């Protein structure tokens, strides 16, 4: 049984983000049990500026259409 279009799109979106983080030399991990709604954690090994082992929990999302006129789903980078 194959993936339906939504599952395939979601898997591709998560894989794309993971590949970009890995290419940047970051560590990517996925929790065994998704109890918090975070898809995965991206972290840096060692010191990064004054912070030791900084990490960020991430959730990925994809859109079927390329236009973002209503700007829904956009999040400011912090």
N, C-alpha and C positions, 0 to 999 in steps of 0.2 A: 504494500500500500504506500503510495507516494504522499508527499506533502500537498496540502491544498494551497492555493495562491497566497493566502494570508500567512500561513506558516512559513512558506518559502521566502516571502518578502521579509518577514521578521528575522529569520535565520540569516539571510544575506546581510541585513542591516547590522545585526550584532557581530557577525563575522568581520564585516568591513571595519567597524570601530576597533575590534580586537587586533586586527592586522595593523592598523595605523599606530596603535599604542605600542605594539611589539616592535614595529619598525623604528619607533622613536627610542627604543631601548628601555621601555617601561615594563613592569611586571603586571600581567593580567591574570586575575583569578575569578572563579565563579563559585559561589557558595553551593554546598550540597543541597541545602534546603533554603528555598527562597522565602524566608519568613518576613523580610522587610520590604520587598518589592523592588530591591535593587538588583539589576541584572548581573553586574560584575563589579569588581574593584580594580582600579588602576593605581599602581603605586610605583614609587621610585626607591631603589635600594640605596641605603646610605644617606649621607647628608645632602640636602638641597637647600643652599643658603643656610639660614639658622635652624631649619627644621630637620629632624632626624626621621627618616623613613616616611615621608609624606604620602598620604593615600587619599583617594577620592572614590566614593561609591557612585556608580553610574547606572543609568537606565537608558536603553536606546529605543528609538521609535522611528518609524519610517512612514512616508506618505506615498500614496499611489500617484497623485498628480504632482507635477513640478511647480505649479504656481502657488504662491503663498500670499495672495492679495489680502486675505483677511488676517494674516499674521498670527493665526492660531497655532499653538504648539511651539512657538519660539520662546526660548529662555535666554535671559541675559547671562553672559559669562561673568563669573565672579572670581 
